[in-house]
Amino acid sequence: MALRPPSTLKRKSSLPVWASIGWRVLAVLALLALAVGVHWIERDGLKDSADGHVSFLDILYFTSISITTTGYGDIVPVSNSARMFDAFVVTPIRIFVVLLFLGTAYNFVLKRTWEKWRMAVIQRTLSGHIIVAGYGTTGSETVDELIARGRNPGNIVVIDQSEANIARAEERGCIVLQADATRDQVLQDVHIASAESMIVCAGRDDTSILITLTARHLAQAVPISVIVRNEDNELPARAAGATTVVNPVSFAGLLLASSCQGRHLADYLTDLASIHGTVELAERKVRPEEVGKPLSAIATGLGVRIYRSGVALGHKAPEAHALQAGDTILEIVTG
């Protein structure tokens, strides 16, 4: 196993844009003041070819020109100390100021313009994608399972407010957006209305329910799966518009209870849920050639349940003896 380089601790800057620009301007002014002060002290080492007299305005002019350009030659250093100061202090200040201005232009103009252009390009082709709101432990495992099932990571959009989580999702090849998924504009930016489905695992039940409510408000038909950790929040999550509500605590309880009846039951249930198992639980629409046949007669796997008009019917139900157009089949596909 390859060793990872040590992580660097980071914290998002709390300074607003105007303050960030302001301290850079102050830094430039401070360096300019330093150079003006030393040049004024060492003014006897400067020569003005125009009138032979070096005034304070000449010092200010000479310093400004020296820092921003290489100078015009009308005022030049003639003493060794003045020349050394210009060589070892003014020149590094000039380089620093140029880099500071370039960095400012990149951060506040070029970078944002580039990111907006990239986002616009991605949005033009964003359709039929899966949106994952929250890339914590559950969200990252969900994305890993989706990729293992053959989903292209470039067709998965991850929304999270954590910079570290966004960086991990980007490494997996996902489209990422560091933002608050409870906001209408954020979900509109990721084209929620044209998404194939949405998975909500924000880490807090109240946040997950609010994200679900926002998503359902913007997209009436998109299937939304949400995870809640408190059983009392399952009903509010469904009321908010969740298509599927998953409670990991309840599922863990089912596995533990099953293990008391046999040590292989929990393994098999876990095997069904994972793409890495030898058996797979799949869901699909009934095929035209299957209409009228019993669920037990399908050739693609072992039919265990059908959904007709939103009602779940087991394989022993009378309705399962004759499949109808529009039925959804739940089957176990052996690998």
C-alpha positions as CSV (number, residue, x, y, z in Angstrom):
1,M,0.0,0.0,0.0
2,A,1.4,3.4,-1.0
3,L,1.9,5.9,1.8
4,R,0.0,9.1,1.6
5,P,1.8,12.4,2.1
6,P,0.9,14.1,5.4
7,S,-2.2,16.3,5.2
8,T,-2.0,20.0,5.6
9,L,-4.3,21.7,8.1
10,K,-6.4,24.4,6.4
11,R,-8.9,26.9,7.6
12,K,-11.1,29.0,5.3
13,S,-10.3,32.7,5.5
14,S,-12.8,34.7,7.5
15,L,-11.8,37.9,5.8
16,P,-14.3,39.5,3.4
17,V,-13.1,40.3,-0.2
18,W,-12.7,44.0,0.5
19,A,-10.5,43.2,3.6
20,S,-8.4,40.7,1.6
21,I,-7.7,43.3,-1.1
22,G,-7.2,46.0,1.5
23,W,-4.4,44.3,3.3
24,R,-2.6,43.7,0.0
25,V,-2.9,47.4,-0.8
26,L,-1.5,48.3,2.7
27,A,1.4,45.9,2.1
28,V,2.3,47.6,-1.1
29,L,2.0,51.1,0.6
30,A,4.2,49.9,3.5
31,L,6.9,48.7,1.2
32,L,6.7,51.9,-0.8
33,A,7.0,53.9,2.4
34,L,10.0,51.9,3.5
35,A,11.8,52.5,0.1
36,V,10.9,56.2,0.2
37,G,12.2,56.6,3.7
38,V,15.6,54.9,3.0
39,H,15.9,56.8,-0.3
40,W,15.3,60.1,1.6
41,I,18.0,59.2,4.1
42,E,20.4,58.3,1.3
43,R,19.4,61.2,-1.0
44,D,23.0,62.3,-1.2
45,G,23.7,59.1,-3.0
46,L,21.2,60.0,-5.8
47,K,21.8,62.2,-8.8
48,D,19.1,64.2,-10.6
49,S,20.3,64.9,-14.2
50,A,17.6,67.6,-14.6
51,D,18.5,70.2,-12.0
52,G,21.1,68.4,-9.8
53,H,18.8,68.8,-6.7
54,V,17.0,65.8,-5.2
55,S,13.8,66.9,-3.4
56,F,11.2,64.8,-1.6
57,L,9.0,64.8,-4.6
58,D,12.0,63.5,-6.6
59,I,12.4,60.8,-4.0
60,L,8.7,59.8,-4.2
61,Y,8.9,59.8,-8.0
62,F,12.1,57.9,-8.2
63,T,10.9,55.3,-5.7
64,S,7.6,54.7,-7.5
65,I,9.2,54.4,-10.9
66,S,11.9,52.1,-9.5
67,I,9.3,49.7,-7.9
68,T,7.0,49.6,-10.9
69,T,9.6,49.7,-13.7
70,T,13.3,49.7,-14.1
71,G,13.4,53.5,-14.1
72,Y,13.9,56.2,-16.8
73,G,17.5,57.2,-16.0
74,D,16.7,60.8,-15.0
75,I,17.4,60.1,-11.4
76,V,20.1,57.4,-10.7
77,P,21.9,56.1,-7.6
78,V,25.6,57.1,-7.6
79,S,26.8,56.0,-4.2
80,N,27.6,52.4,-3.3
81,S,25.1,52.3,-0.5
82,A,22.3,53.7,-2.7
83,R,23.1,51.2,-5.4
84,M,23.2,48.3,-3.0
85,F,19.9,49.3,-1.5
86,D,18.3,49.4,-5.0
87,A,19.9,46.1,-5.9
88,F,19.1,44.1,-2.8
89,V,16.0,45.8,-1.5
90,V,14.1,47.7,-4.2
91,T,14.5,45.0,-6.8
92,P,13.0,42.3,-4.5
93,I,10.2,44.7,-3.5
94,R,9.5,45.2,-7.3
95,I,9.2,41.5,-7.8
96,F,7.0,41.0,-4.7
97,V,4.7,43.8,-5.8
98,V,4.3,42.4,-9.3
99,L,3.5,38.9,-7.9
100,L,1.1,40.4,-5.4
101,F,-0.8,42.2,-8.1
102,L,-0.8,39.1,-10.3
103,G,-2.1,37.0,-7.4
104,T,-4.8,39.5,-6.7
105,A,-5.9,39.6,-10.3
106,Y,-5.9,35.8,-10.4
107,N,-7.9,35.3,-7.2
108,F,-10.5,37.9,-7.7
109,V,-10.8,38.2,-11.5
110,L,-9.2,35.4,-13.5
111,K,-10.0,32.5,-11.2
112,R,-13.6,33.4,-10.7
113,T,-14.1,34.0,-14.4
114,W,-12.5,30.6,-15.2
115,E,-14.6,28.8,-12.6
116,K,-17.8,30.4,-13.9
117,W,-16.9,29.4,-17.5
118,R,-16.1,25.8,-16.4
119,M,-19.4,25.6,-14.5
120,A,-21.3,26.9,-17.5
121,V,-19.7,24.2,-19.7
122,I,-20.6,21.4,-17.2
123,Q,-24.1,22.7,-16.8
124,R,-24.8,22.6,-20.6
125,T,-24.3,18.8,-20.6
126,L,-25.7,18.0,-17.1
127,S,-28.7,15.7,-17.4
128,G,-29.6,12.3,-16.2
129,H,-27.1,12.6,-13.3
130,I,-27.2,11.6,-9.7
131,I,-27.0,14.3,-7.0
132,V,-25.4,13.4,-3.7
133,A,-26.0,16.0,-1.0
134,G,-23.4,15.3,1.7
135,Y,-20.1,13.5,1.3
136,G,-19.4,12.3,4.8
137,T,-18.9,8.7,5.7
138,T,-22.3,7.6,4.3
139,G,-22.2,9.8,1.3
140,S,-18.7,8.7,0.3
141,E,-19.6,5.0,0.7
142,T,-22.8,5.6,-1.4
143,V,-20.7,7.1,-4.2
144,D,-18.2,4.2,-4.0
145,E,-21.1,1.7,-4.3
146,L,-22.6,3.7,-7.3
147,I,-19.2,3.6,-9.1
148,A,-18.8,-0.1,-8.3
149,R,-22.2,-0.7,-9.9
150,G,-20.9,0.9,-13.1
151,R,-22.0,4.5,-12.7
152,N,-19.7,6.9,-14.3
153,P,-18.3,9.2,-11.6
154,G,-18.5,12.1,-14.1
155,N,-22.2,11.7,-13.9
156,I,-22.4,12.1,-10.1
157,V,-22.7,15.6,-8.6
158,V,-21.6,16.0,-5.0
159,I,-22.7,18.9,-2.9
160,D,-21.0,19.5,0.4
161,Q,-19.9,22.5,2.5
162,S,-16.7,20.9,3.6
163,E,-13.6,21.7,1.5
164,A,-12.0,18.4,2.6
165,N,-15.0,16.4,1.6
166,I,-15.2,18.2,-1.8
167,A,-11.5,17.5,-2.4
168,R,-12.1,13.7,-1.7
169,A,-15.1,13.6,-4.0
170,E,-13.2,15.4,-6.8
171,E,-10.4,12.8,-6.5
172,R,-13.0,10.1,-7.2
173,G,-13.8,11.9,-10.4
174,C,-17.2,13.4,-9.4
175,I,-18.5,16.8,-10.3
176,V,-18.4,18.8,-7.1
177,L,-19.9,22.0,-5.7
178,Q,-18.9,23.4,-2.4
179,A,-22.2,24.9,-1.2
180,D,-25.2,24.7,1.0
181,A,-27.7,22.2,-0.5
182,T,-30.6,23.7,1.3
183,R,-30.5,26.7,-1.0
184,D,-32.7,26.9,-4.0
185,Q,-30.1,28.4,-6.2
186,V,-27.5,25.7,-5.4
187,L,-29.9,22.9,-6.5
188,Q,-30.9,24.9,-9.6
189,D,-27.1,25.2,-10.4
190,V,-26.8,21.4,-10.5
191,H,-30.0,21.1,-12.6
192,I,-32.0,19.2,-10.0
193,A,-35.0,19.2,-12.4
194,S,-33.1,17.1,-15.0
195,A,-31.4,14.8,-12.5
196,E,-32.1,11.0,-12.6
197,S,-32.2,10.9,-8.8
198,M,-31.0,12.5,-5.6
199,I,-29.4,11.1,-2.5
200,V,-29.5,13.1,0.7
201,C,-27.1,12.2,3.6
202,A,-26.3,15.5,5.2
203,G,-25.3,14.0,8.6
204,R,-28.2,15.7,10.5
205,D,-31.8,14.7,10.2
206,D,-33.1,18.3,10.2
207,T,-30.7,19.3,7.5
208,S,-31.5,16.3,5.4
209,I,-35.2,16.9,5.7
210,L,-34.8,20.6,4.7
211,I,-32.7,19.6,1.7
212,T,-35.4,17.1,0.7
213,L,-38.1,19.7,1.0
214,T,-36.1,22.2,-1.1
215,A,-35.4,19.6,-3.8
216,R,-39.0,18.4,-3.9
217,H,-40.1,22.0,-4.3
218,L,-37.8,22.4,-7.3
219,A,-38.3,19.0,-8.9
220,Q,-41.6,17.2,-8.5
221,A,-40.7,14.0,-10.3
222,V,-37.1,13.3,-9.2
223,P,-36.7,10.3,-6.9
224,I,-35.2,11.4,-3.6
225,S,-33.6,9.0,-1.2
226,V,-32.8,10.3,2.3
227,I,-31.1,8.8,5.3
228,V,-32.4,9.6,8.8
229,R,-31.0,8.3,12.1
230,N,-34.0,8.9,14.3
231,E,-37.0,6.8,13.7
232,D,-39.3,9.7,14.6
233,N,-38.0,11.6,11.6
234,E,-39.0,9.0,9.0
235,L,-42.5,10.4,8.7
236,P,-41.3,14.1,8.3
237,A,-38.8,13.0,5.7
238,R,-41.6,11.3,3.7
239,A,-43.8,14.3,4.2
240,A,-41.0,16.5,2.9
241,G,-41.1,14.6,-0.4
242,A,-38.6,11.7,0.1
243,T,-39.3,8.7,-2.2
244,T,-37.2,6.4,-0.1
245,V,-36.2,6.8,3.6
246,V,-33.4,4.7,5.0
247,N,-32.8,4.3,8.7
248,P,-29.4,2.7,9.3
249,V,-30.1,2.1,12.9
250,S,-33.3,0.1,12.0
251,F,-31.4,-1.8,9.3
252,A,-28.6,-2.7,11.7
253,G,-31.2,-3.9,14.1
254,L,-32.7,-6.2,11.5
255,L,-29.3,-7.6,10.7
256,L,-28.5,-8.2,14.4
257,A,-31.9,-9.9,14.9
258,S,-31.4,-12.1,11.9
259,S,-28.0,-13.2,13.1
260,C,-29.7,-14.7,16.2
261,Q,-31.7,-17.0,13.9
262,G,-28.7,-18.1,11.9
263,R,-25.2,-16.8,11.4
264,H,-25.5,-16.8,7.6
265,L,-28.7,-14.7,7.4
266,A,-27.0,-11.4,8.1
267,D,-24.2,-12.2,5.6
268,Y,-26.8,-13.0,2.9
269,L,-28.8,-9.8,3.5
270,T,-25.6,-7.7,3.3
271,D,-24.6,-9.7,0.2
272,L,-27.9,-8.7,-1.4
273,A,-27.3,-5.0,-0.7
274,S,-23.8,-4.8,-2.1
275,I,-22.6,-5.0,-5.7
276,H,-19.5,-6.9,-4.4
277,G,-21.6,-9.9,-3.3
278,T,-22.3,-13.1,-5.3
279,V,-26.0,-12.3,-5.5
280,E,-27.6,-9.0,-6.5
281,L,-31.0,-7.4,-5.7
282,A,-32.3,-5.6,-8.8
283,E,-35.4,-3.6,-9.7
284,R,-36.8,-3.2,-13.2
285,K,-40.0,-2.7,-15.2
286,V,-41.8,-5.7,-16.5
287,R,-41.1,-6.6,-20.1
288,P,-43.7,-6.9,-22.8
289,E,-43.1,-10.6,-23.3
290,E,-43.6,-11.2,-19.5
291,V,-47.1,-9.6,-19.3
292,G,-49.6,-12.3,-18.3
293,K,-47.0,-14.6,-16.9
294,P,-46.5,-15.4,-13.2
295,L,-43.7,-13.7,-11.3
296,S,-42.1,-17.1,-10.8
297,A,-41.7,-17.5,-14.6
298,I,-39.3,-14.6,-15.3
299,A,-36.0,-15.8,-16.7
300,T,-33.7,-13.0,-15.5
301,G,-33.7,-14.0,-11.8
302,L,-35.7,-15.0,-8.8
303,G,-38.7,-12.7,-8.5
304,V,-39.5,-11.8,-4.9
305,R,-41.9,-8.9,-5.2
306,I,-43.8,-6.7,-7.6
307,Y,-45.0,-3.1,-7.2
308,R,-48.4,-2.3,-8.9
309,S,-49.9,1.1,-8.6
310,G,-47.6,1.9,-5.7
311,V,-48.6,-1.2,-3.7
312,A,-46.0,-3.8,-2.7
313,L,-47.1,-7.4,-3.5
314,G,-45.1,-10.5,-2.5
315,H,-44.4,-13.4,-4.8
316,K,-47.2,-15.4,-3.1
317,A,-49.8,-12.8,-3.6
318,P,-52.6,-13.7,-6.2
319,E,-51.7,-10.6,-8.2
320,A,-48.2,-12.0,-8.8
321,H,-49.7,-14.9,-10.8
322,A,-50.2,-12.6,-13.8
323,L,-47.8,-9.7,-14.4
324,Q,-49.3,-6.6,-15.9
325,A,-47.8,-3.8,-18.0
326,G,-46.4,-1.1,-15.8
327,D,-45.5,-3.5,-12.9
328,T,-42.1,-3.0,-11.3
329,I,-40.3,-6.3,-10.5
330,L,-37.9,-6.8,-7.6
331,E,-35.7,-9.8,-8.3
332,I,-32.6,-11.5,-7.1
333,V,-30.1,-11.9,-9.9
334,T,-27.5,-14.5,-9.2
335,G,-23.9,-13.8,-10.2
